[in-house]
């Protein structure tokens, strides 16, 4: 993510975002952890305050948590067992090094034209047969929310097509609707795929 306004919002509101997301039970995360090999290695891409990475580490996994916002990385690094690094979505990742990649509502801030390249980059970092989770907001176009964050919206089949083109096979889909940091309600989709 390279949109400076979006990065600035997350930097200024890092504690608010942590408070919003810190107590949310996530059945997708529980299933993701359960599907990975014991002691496996996972990437939490766009980790925010690191709650997902912390849950993975608590389950005995080796976790790399990355985020482009220094304030978020500092929060994520406070969790035991979490290696937190400040880097963008296309930052360096070792090939075939992760049993699972958790991209939960992070890539929605990437420009549409970058998505094929970013998904290919992540696919290369995933071990053969590895698990890929992505959460995105549903819709069309690119828009800023009321607090200045830039979002790229996708339709379900468009997103499935992008994952397929990157060499990932979608195996599960789920939908929902929640209120975000800006106070607005949005439809979302989570996809589980394998490399």
Secondary structure, DSSP 8 states (H G I E B T S, - for coil): ---HHHHHHHHHTHHHHHHHHTT---HHHHHHHHHS-TT-EEEEET-TTSHHHHHHHHTT-EEEEEES-HHHHHHHHTSTTEEEEE--TTS---TT-EEEEEEES-GGGS-HHHHHHHHHHHHHHEEEEEEEEEEEEB-SSEEE-TTS-EEE-B-HHHHHHHHHHTT-EEEEEEEEEEE-TTS-EEEEEEEEEE-
